[in-house]
């Protein structure tokens, strides 16, 4: 079974697939992204246009415990005409009109790739297990994920984390925007900091932790 067309792999494919939802009262919109055979899916809250921004850091699949690579997917959606989008790692620049989306699939690490634009855009990140396969070589660790990212303009300096299942070790990723950022877990300073701009850290934790930093951070569990 081939999950995605080869045209997307390492290519910047522009398509017109966006739906805009308008309402006369405030609403909350939840999106579901599923594998076609139904074995995996993820949900995310759709951010309203007023909360979008012009800089994002891509979140890819990477585990603290495993060295396998998943297929990372990310999509950039324009909400205005003549939006110029730049992806630093891929040395790519593209101009999109309202409703157009640019999608790239890669089996390389995609974490912390910076996306910038001259107008506000929406950015979605996701991953599946192995390009062209239902499962990777590590089916027990296979994950299918989808996330609508917050722009760096909405990042903060404090965040709580608690794992989902009490019997498991929880994982989260920390993304840093500014150079020389120190991080504290429950007010204990991490000895291997400070961390550089546009870098990230993958962490494992068996309980919960309160995270504080001296610069803007983005925490993804």
N, C-alpha and C positions, 0 to 999 in steps of 0.2 A: 504493500500500500504506500503510495506517495502522498504525503500530507500537503506539501506545497510545490508549486510549479518551479522548475529550475530557473525560470526567468528572474525570480527574486534573489537567488543566491549570489551574494557579492555584487548585486546590481541595485541601482537606485531606480525603482519602478514607480512612476507617477500614475495614479488612477483617480477616477471620480466615483467614490463610494460613500461619501459622507452624508449623514442625516443630521439636520438641524432641528431641534425641538424648541418650540416657543410656547410660553404659557402666560396667562394673565395673572397668575398667582405663583408664589414660590413653590417649586417642586424639587424632589430628589430623584435622580435618574441612576439606576443600577444596570450595568452591562454584564452580560455573560459571554465568555469566550470558551468554546468547547471543541474537543476533537470530534471528528465526524462519526467515529464508531462509539462515542459516548464513554470512553474509559477515563477521560480526564477533562476537567474544566476549571475555570477560575472566574471570579466575579470582581468587579471594581466599581467604585463610585465615580461617576462622570462629573468632572469639574465644570462649573459654569464658565462662560466666556469671560466674565469679569474677573475671574481668578487665574487666568492664563498669563503667561509671561514670555520673555524673549531669550531666556537662557535655561537650559536643562542639562542634567547629567544622566546619561543612559544607565539603566540598571539591567545587567545581564544575569544569567544563571551561573553561580559559582558557589561551591560548598566548602566549608571549613574542613571537612573530613575526606572528600573525594577529589580526585584529579580528572574525572571525566568531563567532557565538554558537551553541553547541550547545544541545540540550535537556537541562537538568539535572534529575536525579531524586534524591530522597532519601527514605528510609524509616526510621521510628522504631518499634522493636519493644519492647513491654513484656514483662517477665519476672515481674512481680507484679501482682496486682489493685490497682485504685485508684491507678494511676500517673498523676500530673499532669505533662504535658509542655508546655513553653513555647518558642515560636520567636520570638525578638526581632524579626527583620526583618519577619515576616509578621503581627506583633501577634496571635498565635494561641495559645490555650491549650486543651488537650484532655485528657480523662481516659480512659485505656486500661486494660483488664484483661489478665491474662496471656495471651500469644499474639496479642493484637490488634496490628495495625501501622497506622501513619498514613503515607500516601504523598502527596507533593506533586511535581508536575512544573512546571517554569518555564523559559521561554526567556530570563529575566533572569540576570544574574550571581548566583551563589549562594555564592561563596567567603566564608568567615569568618562566615556566619550562625551565631549561637550557639544551641544547643539545650540547655535545662536541664530537669531533672526532679526530683521529690521522692524517686524510687527509681531504682535502676539500670535502664538501658535499653541496647539495642543500636541502633546507627545505621549505615545503609548509604548511601553516595553513589554516583552514577553519572551517565553522560551518553551520549546518542546524537546523531547528526548531523541536527538539524533536525526539528521536530515534524511527524509525519505523513509523513516522507519516508525512503526508504532511505539517501539521501546528501544532504548539504547542497550549497550552491553551490560548495564547495571540496572535491570528492571526494578529491583527493590528500592532503588533510590530515584527512580524516574519521577520527574515533576513536570507539571504543565502550569504555567503561570502567566498572568496578564495584569498589568498595572498601568493606571494613568498617572503620570508623574506630576509632581508639584514643581513649579519653576523655582529657580534659586532665589528669586526675590521673596519667596514665601518661607524660606528656611529659617530656623531658629537656633538657639544655643542650648536648649534643654529638651530632653525627650525621655519618657518612661518606656521600659520594655518588659514584657512578661511573656513567657513561652506559652504555646497553645496547649500542649499535653503535659501533665505533671511528670510522666514517666520518661519523657524524652529530653534530650539536650536541645535547647533553643538556639537558633542562629539569627543573627541580624547583620546588616551591613551599614557602615558609617561612611558618608561621603562628605568631603571637605571642600570648601570653596576658597578659603584664604590660606596663605602660607603661614607657617609657625603656629598652627592651631594645636593647643594642648587639650587633652580629653581626660575627664574624671568619671570613673565608675563608682557610684555611691561615695563620692568625694575622695576617692583614692585615685591619685594621678597615675596615668599609664606611663610606665618608665620608657617605652620605646617611642614616645613622641619627642618633639612636636611633629605634626604631620603637614605635608605640603599641599599647595593649592591643586585643585582638581584631582586629588588622590582619594583612595578609599581604603577601608579596613573591614575585614570579615571576622566576626566574633562568634564564639560559642559560649553559652551560659546555661547553667543547670537550674537557675532560679530566675529571679527578675533582677533588673538593675536600673538605677536612675542615671541617665547620661547627661553630663554637662560639659560644655566646650567653651573655649575662649573665642571661637569664631563660628560663623554659621555652619550648621551641619544638617544632613538629611539622613534619617534613619529608616531603613526598610527591613521588615522582619519576614 
